[in-house]
Amino acid sequence: MAEKAYIHPSAHVADCAVIGEGTSVWVNSQIREGVTIGKGCNICKDTFFDVNVKVGNNVKVKNGVAVFQGVTIEDNALIGPNAVFTNDMYPRSFSEEWELVPTLVKEGASIGANATIICGVTLGEYCMIGAGSVVTKDVPPYALVVGNPARVIGSVCKCGHRIVDGKCGKCGKNENKEN
């Protein structure tokens, strides 16, 4: 359970979930059995974490996000409002033989509001998923993707701004380099 974490009284956190120090879990959030959420995270209102989901440190999960079984989110990621993950390639309400297909969100990835992440993909380090995008295949590190289906339209710096002529338009660092 949570030690030195803030859990809003309306949130439900399963007894066997682990919430890291300095993490805040806000209004009407539900965190199920076997979930691990790291240190310093901000879990905003109306979020849902299905069984055995893994979330790293310093992750921000904004309002209305559903993170289903099979999803792993690494450190420093941002999941925008109302983004959703899937975990079954062939969903049917009557099927008892569904197959869990894992999804990996790598360190520093950002997912825009209302994006849909189809299961089985990996979102590369520090990639940026545009708002409303539908991601159906792997996204390379530092890639900027938008649309339905999401397509690479450029690249971003670690700071999140677009790379123009090999340099970040904001901080001036070289493309896809940390310094």
N, C-alpha and C positions, 0 to 999 in steps of 0.2 A: 504494500500500500504506500501511500505518500508520506514521506517524512520531509518536513520543512518545505512543503509545496502548498500552494493555496488551492483549495477545492471549494468552489461556490456551493452553498447549501442545496441548490436545485440540481446540481450535477450528480450523476450516479457513476461511481467508480467501483468496479468489482473488487472484492477483497484480495484476489490473487493478481491484480494488476499492479505494475510497478511504475510509480511516477517520480521522476528525478527531482532533486533539490532545486528550488528556485523556479519551478514550473508553476504556471497558473492554469487552472481548468475552470472555465466560465459557465455561465447560465445554460442549463438544460443540456449539457454535454453528457454523452454516455460512453463509458470506456469499459469494454467487456473483459472477460477472463483471458489471462495470458498476455495481455497487452503490456508492452514496455515503452514508456515515454521517457526520454532522457532529461538531462538537466537544462534549466533555463529556457524551457519551451513556453509558448503562449498558445493555449488551446482555446479558441474563441467560442462564442455561444452557438448552440444548436449543432454541435458536431457529433459524429458517431464514429467510434473505432471498434471494428469487429474483432473477434477472437484472434489472439496471437499476432496482431499487428505490431511491428517494430518501428519506433520513431527515435531518431538520434537526438543529439543535443542542439539547443538553440534553434529549434524548428518553430516556425509560425504557421499555424493552421487556422485560417480565417473562418468567419461565420458560415454555417450551413454545409460544411464539407463532410462527405461520407468516405471513410477509409475502410475498405473491406478486407477480409481475410486474404492473405497472400501478398499484401503490400508491405514493402520495406521502404522507409524514408530515412536517408542518411542525414548527417549533421548539416545545419545551416540552410536547410531548404525552406522555401516559402510556398504554401499551398493557398491560392487565392480563394475568395468567397465563392461558395457554391460549386467549387470544383468537385468532380466525382471520379471515382475509380471503379472499374469492373473487375470481376475475377472469374468469369466463366465465358468461354468463347461461343457456346451454343445454349443460351439460357432458355429454359422452359419451366413453367411453374409446376408441371406434372412430372418432370424427370427427377428420379432419385439417383441417377448416375452421372451427376454433374462432375466436371473435372476442374479442380482448383488450378488456375494458371497464374503464377507469380508475376509481380511487377516490382521494378526497382527504380527508386528515385535517388540519384546519386547526389553527393555533397554539393550544396550551394545551388541546386536547381530551383527555378522559380516557375510556378504554374499560375497563369492568369485566371481571373474570375470566369466562372462558368465553363471552364475547359473540361473535357471528358478524356480520360486516359483509359484506352482499351487495354485489357490485361495482356500480359506477356511481353511488354516493352520495357526497355531500360531508357531512362532519361539521363543523359550524360551530365558530367560535372558542369555546374554553372550555366547550363542551358537555360533558355527563356522560352516558355510556352505562352503564346499570345492569348488574350482573353477570348473565350468562345471557341477555341480550337478543339479539334477532335484528333487526338494522337493515336494512330493506328500502327506505327512502326517505331523502331528505336530512334532516338534523337542523339546526335553526336554531342560531345562536350562543347560548350560555348556556342552552340547553334541557336539561332533565333528561328522559331517555327510559328506559322500562323495558318489558319484556314481549316476547311473540312473537305478532305483529310488534310491534316497539318503537313506543310511543306517547308523546307529550309529556305529562308529568304535572306539570310545573312548570318553574321556572328556577333556575339556580344563579349565585352570585357568581363572580368571577374566582378567589377563594380556594377555591371548590369547595363551599361550604355553600349550603343552600337559601335562596331568597329568600322571605320571609314579609312580607306587607303592604308590599311595595315596598322592603324592606331586608333585607340579609344577616343571618341569625340568628346568625352568628359575629362578623363584623367590623363590622357596622352600616352598611356603605356602601350607597349607593343602588343599586337594581336595575340590573345590567348596566353599571355605570359602573366605571371604573378607580379613581376617587377619591371 
